[in-house]
Amino acid sequence: MEQVLSNGSRVRSPARTWEVIAPRLRDFGITRVGDVTGLDRIGIPVWMAVRPNARTLSVSQGKGLDPIAARVSAVMEALELAHAESARLEVRDATAAEIGALGQLVDLAALPRSRHSVFGSRTPLAWTPARRLATGDAVWVPLEIVNADACVPRPAWAGSFLHTTNGLASGNTVDEATLHGLCEVIERDAMALWHHAPPLRQADSRIDPDSVDMPIAAQLIRRLRAADIEPIIWDTTSDIGIPTIRVVLHDDTADPVTNPLPASGGAGCHPDRTIALCRAVTEAAQSRLTAIAGSRDDAGRLRYRETQNAGALDTFRVLARDLSGTRPFASVPDAAAGSVGEALELVVRRLARAGLTDILVVDLSRPDMGISVVRVIVPGLEGVVDSPSYVPGARVRAQAASHRS
């Protein structure tokens, strides 16, 4: 299984990556790494990494097709946050006009704004330089979209732009981290567009799980069904053309009173549609197990009420049993690449084809760590629709206008 999923995705095996990062866990505040797979009955490996003094989430989850991949996934997630919480970056305090006089400035109008943003040309902000992927030129960007520190009270410059971890990614090399960061921002953009699409369009994007014939993905689906769990699959690929999949797992044994196991969702994006699907399925399994464990810092009672009530459970029960109008998995675009470099070039070309040519990268890597951590920014893409501070951007607004006309 590892050989197929490594194609165009990783340059080192999870086992080798673990050898590199394991000696450095204490340096980044990781005190525990644990296997929580057995808390659920599915059996898809899920691990967690704990950082008690974190400035964001203190528990990071990871998933994979085997235990070592899930363990590495959890730790890499924790390392990403640790790097971004205390990023060692050049920082300047200035207004947009002042920082623009010092060099190139990101297109601020193309960045996701916070719902209650009061940003203006004279608003003083903290800025840090990113590098343009195509040329290496320095471009000033708001520190708020790079730094992951969520401690309160928030800095005086916070609140102008959407503060999430979107585009924060790690890898064995800078190219690998950049590829995964780009796939994440494309996925989040695609999910925002899908979320705001008309119901008929959403329904037309359903994929028949029985049509999935790639052995690895088909095996995951069989494992889910053996546990009385039905995967509901949507092709959410956007105009960019990089395969993006959404999966929700419906537990057929769930009951709002005696067994209130919520439907859990996941998404995946990668040039190889099979990798995208496997990522979505394993992320959905991870989300389900995270809800069972109650280990996520920001998952309060309101989220559990919203997902465990009878209405929410019935909605997905109906979807799981109705496969009418579903499409075959083969209808999902596929652009598998033979290496990380080829996959990165492909993604960059697809973004350019969609008119998104400005790709910015902030390298958060630390010397002698043995891995790379970056923050990827693509001005023009939508932000994270699940964020309570999200406000629709230009692409969602244009989509809405096209449906009204």
C-alpha positions as CSV (number, residue, x, y, z in Angstrom):
1,M,0.0,0.0,0.0
2,E,2.8,2.4,0.8
3,Q,4.3,2.2,-2.6
4,V,1.1,3.4,-4.4
5,L,0.4,6.2,-2.0
6,S,4.1,7.4,-2.1
7,N,3.8,8.0,-5.9
8,G,4.1,11.7,-6.3
9,S,3.5,12.3,-2.6
10,R,6.5,11.5,-0.4
11,V,10.2,11.2,-1.1
12,R,10.9,9.0,2.1
13,S,9.0,6.2,3.7
14,P,7.1,7.0,6.9
15,A,9.6,4.7,8.8
16,R,12.6,6.7,7.6
17,T,10.8,10.0,8.4
18,W,10.2,8.7,11.9
19,E,13.9,8.0,12.4
20,V,14.6,11.6,11.5
21,I,12.0,13.3,13.7
22,A,11.8,11.0,16.7
23,P,15.0,12.3,18.5
24,R,13.6,15.9,18.3
25,L,10.2,15.5,19.8
26,R,11.2,17.0,23.2
27,D,12.7,20.0,21.5
28,F,9.2,21.0,20.2
29,G,7.3,20.2,23.4
30,I,5.8,16.8,22.3
31,T,5.5,14.8,25.4
32,R,3.4,11.9,24.3
33,V,2.6,10.0,21.0
34,G,-0.1,7.5,21.3
35,D,-2.1,5.0,19.2
36,V,-5.9,5.6,19.7
37,T,-7.1,3.4,16.9
38,G,-8.7,0.9,19.3
39,L,-11.1,3.5,20.7
40,D,-13.2,2.9,17.6
41,R,-14.2,-0.4,15.8
42,I,-13.1,0.6,12.3
43,G,-9.5,-0.2,12.6
44,I,-8.1,2.5,10.3
45,P,-4.9,3.6,12.2
46,V,-5.2,7.0,14.0
47,W,-2.6,8.4,16.4
48,M,-2.2,11.5,18.4
49,A,0.7,13.7,19.5
50,V,0.4,15.9,22.6
51,R,2.1,19.3,23.3
52,P,0.8,20.5,26.7
53,N,2.3,24.0,26.3
54,A,1.0,24.6,22.8
55,R,-0.1,28.0,21.7
56,T,-2.9,26.5,19.5
57,L,-4.2,22.9,19.7
58,S,-2.4,20.9,22.3
59,V,-3.4,17.6,20.7
60,S,-2.7,16.8,17.0
61,Q,-4.2,13.8,15.2
62,G,-2.7,11.8,12.4
63,K,-4.0,9.0,10.2
64,G,-2.6,6.6,7.7
65,L,-3.0,3.2,6.0
66,D,-0.7,1.6,8.6
67,P,0.4,2.5,12.2
68,I,3.8,4.0,11.3
69,A,2.2,6.3,8.7
70,A,-0.5,7.4,11.2
71,R,2.2,8.0,13.9
72,V,4.3,10.1,11.6
73,S,1.2,12.0,10.4
74,A,0.3,13.0,14.0
75,V,3.8,14.1,14.9
76,M,4.3,16.0,11.6
77,E,1.0,17.8,12.3
78,A,2.3,18.8,15.8
79,L,5.7,19.9,14.4
80,E,3.9,22.1,11.8
81,L,2.0,23.9,14.6
82,A,5.1,24.2,16.8
83,H,7.1,25.8,13.9
84,A,4.2,28.2,13.1
85,E,3.4,29.2,16.7
86,S,6.9,30.5,17.3
87,A,8.1,31.3,13.8
88,R,11.6,32.7,13.5
89,L,10.8,35.4,10.9
90,E,11.7,38.9,10.0
91,V,8.8,41.1,11.2
92,R,8.0,44.8,10.5
93,D,5.3,46.8,12.0
94,A,3.8,49.2,9.4
95,T,0.7,50.3,7.5
96,A,0.2,48.8,4.0
97,A,1.4,52.0,2.4
98,E,4.5,52.0,4.5
99,I,5.4,48.4,3.9
100,G,4.7,48.7,0.2
101,A,7.3,51.4,0.0
102,L,9.9,48.9,1.2
103,G,9.2,46.3,-1.5
104,Q,6.6,44.2,-3.2
105,L,3.3,43.8,-1.4
106,V,0.9,40.9,-1.7
107,D,-2.5,41.6,-3.3
108,L,-4.3,42.3,-0.1
109,A,-7.7,42.4,-1.8
110,A,-7.2,38.7,-2.8
111,L,-6.5,37.5,0.7
112,P,-9.4,35.9,2.8
113,R,-10.7,38.6,5.2
114,S,-12.0,38.0,8.7
115,R,-15.7,38.3,9.1
116,H,-15.4,41.5,11.2
117,S,-12.3,42.8,9.7
118,V,-11.7,46.6,10.0
119,F,-8.6,46.5,7.9
120,G,-7.8,49.7,5.9
121,S,-4.8,51.2,4.2
122,R,-3.8,53.0,7.4
123,T,-4.3,50.1,9.7
124,P,-0.9,49.2,11.3
125,L,-0.1,45.5,10.9
126,A,2.8,43.1,11.5
127,W,4.3,42.0,8.2
128,T,6.8,39.3,7.2
129,P,8.4,38.4,3.8
130,A,7.3,35.5,1.7
131,R,9.0,34.2,-1.4
132,R,7.3,34.0,-4.8
133,L,7.6,30.4,-6.0
134,A,8.2,31.3,-9.6
135,T,10.9,33.9,-9.1
136,G,12.1,33.8,-5.5
137,D,11.2,37.5,-5.2
138,A,10.4,38.7,-1.6
139,V,6.8,39.8,-1.1
140,W,5.5,41.3,2.1
141,V,2.5,39.5,3.6
142,P,0.5,40.0,6.9
143,L,2.0,38.0,9.7
144,E,-1.5,37.0,10.7
145,I,-1.8,34.6,7.8
146,V,1.5,33.0,8.6
147,N,1.8,32.8,12.4
148,A,-0.4,30.2,14.2
149,D,-0.1,31.6,17.7
150,A,-3.7,31.6,19.1
151,C,-3.0,32.9,22.6
152,V,-5.2,35.5,24.1
153,P,-5.3,38.4,24.3
154,R,-4.7,38.7,20.6
155,P,-2.1,41.2,19.3
156,A,-3.3,44.7,18.4
157,W,-2.7,43.9,14.7
158,A,-4.9,40.7,14.7
159,G,-8.4,40.4,13.2
160,S,-7.9,41.8,9.7
161,F,-7.4,38.5,7.8
162,L,-8.6,35.0,8.3
163,H,-6.3,33.4,10.9
164,T,-6.2,29.6,10.3
165,T,-3.6,26.9,9.6
166,N,-4.6,26.7,5.9
167,G,-1.5,26.1,3.8
168,L,0.7,25.1,6.7
169,A,2.5,21.9,5.7
170,S,5.5,19.8,6.4
171,G,7.5,17.4,4.3
172,N,10.8,15.7,4.0
173,T,11.9,18.4,1.5
174,V,10.8,22.0,0.8
175,D,9.2,20.8,-2.5
176,E,7.3,18.1,-0.7
177,A,6.0,20.5,2.0
178,T,5.1,23.0,-0.7
179,L,3.1,20.4,-2.7
180,H,1.1,19.4,0.4
181,G,0.5,23.0,1.3
182,L,-0.8,23.8,-2.2
183,C,-3.0,20.7,-2.1
184,E,-4.5,21.9,1.1
185,V,-5.3,25.5,0.0
186,I,-6.8,24.1,-3.2
187,E,-8.9,21.6,-1.2
188,R,-10.2,24.3,1.2
189,D,-11.0,26.6,-1.8
190,A,-12.9,23.7,-3.5
191,M,-14.8,22.9,-0.3
192,A,-15.9,26.6,0.0
193,L,-17.1,26.6,-3.6
194,W,-18.9,23.3,-3.1
195,H,-20.5,24.4,0.1
196,H,-22.0,27.4,-1.6
197,A,-23.0,25.6,-4.7
198,P,-26.7,24.9,-5.5
199,P,-28.1,21.7,-3.9
200,L,-28.6,20.1,-7.4
201,R,-25.0,20.7,-8.2
202,Q,-23.9,19.2,-4.9
203,A,-26.2,16.2,-5.5
204,D,-24.7,15.7,-9.0
205,S,-21.2,15.4,-7.5
206,R,-22.0,12.2,-5.6
207,I,-19.8,9.2,-6.3
208,D,-20.9,5.6,-6.1
209,P,-18.6,3.8,-3.5
210,D,-19.1,0.5,-5.4
211,S,-17.4,2.0,-8.4
212,V,-14.1,2.5,-6.6
213,D,-11.9,-0.2,-8.1
214,M,-8.4,0.8,-7.0
215,P,-7.4,-1.9,-4.5
216,I,-6.2,0.4,-1.7
217,A,-9.3,2.6,-1.7
218,A,-11.6,-0.4,-2.2
219,Q,-10.1,-2.1,0.8
220,L,-10.8,1.0,2.9
221,I,-14.4,0.9,1.8
222,R,-14.7,-2.8,2.6
223,R,-13.3,-2.2,6.1
224,L,-15.8,0.6,6.8
225,R,-18.7,-1.5,5.6
226,A,-17.6,-4.4,7.7
227,A,-18.0,-2.1,10.7
228,D,-21.6,-1.1,9.6
229,I,-20.3,2.3,8.4
230,E,-21.2,3.6,4.9
231,P,-19.0,6.2,3.2
232,I,-20.8,9.0,1.4
233,I,-18.5,10.4,-1.3
234,W,-18.6,13.6,-3.3
235,D,-16.3,14.8,-6.1
236,T,-15.7,18.4,-5.1
237,T,-13.0,19.1,-7.7
238,S,-13.0,22.8,-8.6
239,D,-12.1,24.6,-11.9
240,I,-8.4,24.2,-11.0
241,G,-8.7,20.5,-11.9
242,I,-6.8,18.9,-9.0
243,P,-8.8,15.9,-7.7
244,T,-10.6,16.9,-4.5
245,I,-12.8,14.5,-2.6
246,R,-15.2,14.9,0.3
247,V,-16.2,11.9,2.4
248,V,-18.7,11.6,5.3
249,L,-19.0,8.4,7.3
250,H,-22.5,7.4,8.3
251,D,-22.7,4.9,11.2
252,D,-25.7,2.7,10.7
253,T,-25.8,1.9,14.4
254,A,-26.0,5.5,15.5
255,D,-28.9,6.7,17.6
256,P,-29.3,10.2,19.1
257,V,-30.2,8.8,22.5
258,T,-28.5,5.4,23.0
259,N,-25.5,5.6,20.6
260,P,-25.0,9.2,19.4
261,L,-22.0,8.7,17.1
262,P,-21.9,11.7,14.8
263,A,-21.4,11.5,11.1
264,S,-17.7,12.5,10.5
265,G,-16.2,14.2,7.5
266,G,-12.9,14.4,5.8
267,A,-11.5,15.8,2.5
268,G,-8.5,15.0,0.4
269,C,-6.8,16.7,-2.5
270,H,-4.0,15.4,-4.7
271,P,-3.2,15.0,-8.4
272,D,-3.7,11.3,-8.1
273,R,-7.5,10.8,-7.4
274,T,-6.9,7.5,-5.5
275,I,-4.6,9.4,-3.1
276,A,-7.2,12.1,-2.7
277,L,-9.9,9.6,-1.9
278,C,-7.7,7.7,0.6
279,R,-6.9,10.9,2.3
280,A,-10.5,11.9,2.6
281,V,-11.5,8.5,3.9
282,T,-8.7,8.3,6.5
283,E,-9.3,11.9,7.6
284,A,-13.0,11.1,8.1
285,A,-12.1,8.1,10.2
286,Q,-9.7,10.4,12.1
287,S,-12.4,13.0,12.7
288,R,-14.8,10.3,14.0
289,L,-12.2,8.9,16.4
290,T,-11.3,12.4,17.6
291,A,-15.0,13.0,18.4
292,I,-15.1,9.7,20.3
293,A,-11.9,10.5,22.2
294,G,-12.9,14.0,23.0
295,S,-9.3,15.1,22.5
296,R,-9.6,18.2,20.3
297,D,-9.2,21.4,22.3
298,D,-11.7,23.4,20.2
299,A,-14.5,20.9,20.0
300,G,-17.0,22.1,22.5
301,R,-20.5,21.0,23.5
302,L,-22.1,23.0,20.8
303,R,-20.3,21.0,18.0
304,Y,-21.3,17.7,19.6
305,R,-25.0,18.9,19.9
306,E,-25.0,19.9,16.2
307,T,-23.6,16.6,15.0
308,Q,-25.3,14.2,17.4
309,N,-28.9,15.4,17.2
310,A,-31.6,13.3,15.4
311,G,-31.9,15.7,12.5
312,A,-28.2,15.6,11.6
313,L,-28.1,11.8,11.9
314,D,-31.2,11.4,9.7
315,T,-29.8,13.6,7.0
316,F,-26.8,11.4,6.4
317,R,-28.8,8.2,7.0
318,V,-31.0,9.2,4.0
319,L,-27.9,10.0,1.9
320,A,-26.2,6.8,2.7
321,R,-29.1,4.7,1.5
322,D,-29.9,6.7,-1.7
323,L,-27.3,6.1,-4.4
324,S,-29.6,7.3,-7.2
325,G,-27.8,9.7,-9.6
326,T,-24.3,8.9,-8.3
327,R,-21.4,8.9,-10.7
328,P,-18.5,6.4,-11.1
329,F,-15.2,7.1,-9.4
330,A,-13.6,7.0,-12.9
331,S,-15.4,10.3,-13.6
332,V,-13.1,12.1,-11.2
333,P,-10.2,13.8,-13.0
334,D,-6.9,12.1,-12.5
335,A,-3.4,13.5,-13.1
336,A,-1.1,11.1,-11.3
337,A,2.6,12.1,-11.3
338,G,5.7,10.0,-10.9
339,S,7.5,12.2,-8.4
340,V,7.0,15.1,-5.9
341,G,8.7,17.4,-8.4
342,E,6.4,16.4,-11.2
343,A,3.3,16.7,-9.0
344,L,4.3,20.2,-7.9
345,E,4.9,21.4,-11.4
346,L,1.5,20.0,-12.4
347,V,-0.3,21.7,-9.6
348,V,1.4,25.0,-10.4
349,R,0.3,24.7,-14.0
350,R,-3.3,24.0,-13.1
351,L,-3.4,27.0,-10.8
352,A,-2.0,29.2,-13.6
353,R,-4.6,27.8,-16.0
354,A,-7.3,29.0,-13.5
355,G,-5.7,32.5,-13.4
356,L,-4.0,31.9,-10.1
357,T,-0.3,32.7,-10.9
358,D,0.9,34.2,-7.6
359,I,2.1,31.4,-5.3
360,L,3.9,32.6,-2.2
361,V,5.9,30.4,0.2
362,V,7.1,31.3,3.7
363,D,9.8,28.8,4.8
364,L,9.4,28.1,8.5
365,S,12.0,25.3,8.6
366,R,14.6,25.2,11.3
367,P,18.3,24.2,10.7
368,D,19.3,20.6,11.4
369,M,15.7,19.5,11.9
370,G,15.8,17.1,8.9
371,I,12.3,18.1,7.7
372,S,10.8,21.2,6.0
373,V,7.8,23.3,7.2
374,V,6.2,26.0,5.0
375,R,3.2,28.2,4.8
376,V,1.8,28.4,1.3
377,I,-0.3,31.4,0.3
378,V,-2.2,31.7,-3.0
379,P,-4.0,35.0,-3.2
380,G,-7.4,34.6,-4.8
381,L,-8.3,31.3,-3.3
382,E,-11.1,31.0,-0.8
383,G,-10.4,30.6,2.9
384,V,-11.6,27.9,5.3
385,V,-15.4,27.7,5.1
386,D,-15.5,25.9,8.5
387,S,-14.0,28.9,10.3
388,P,-16.5,31.0,12.2
389,S,-14.7,34.1,10.9
390,Y,-15.0,33.0,7.2
391,V,-16.6,35.4,4.8
392,P,-17.1,34.5,1.1
393,G,-14.4,35.7,-1.2
394,A,-14.4,36.7,-4.9
395,R,-14.5,33.1,-6.2
396,V,-17.6,32.2,-4.2
397,R,-19.3,35.5,-5.1
398,A,-18.6,35.0,-8.8
399,Q,-20.0,31.5,-8.6
400,A,-23.1,32.8,-6.9
401,A,-23.5,35.5,-9.6
402,S,-23.1,32.9,-12.4
403,H,-26.0,30.8,-11.0
404,R,-28.3,33.9,-10.6
405,S,-27.7,35.0,-14.2
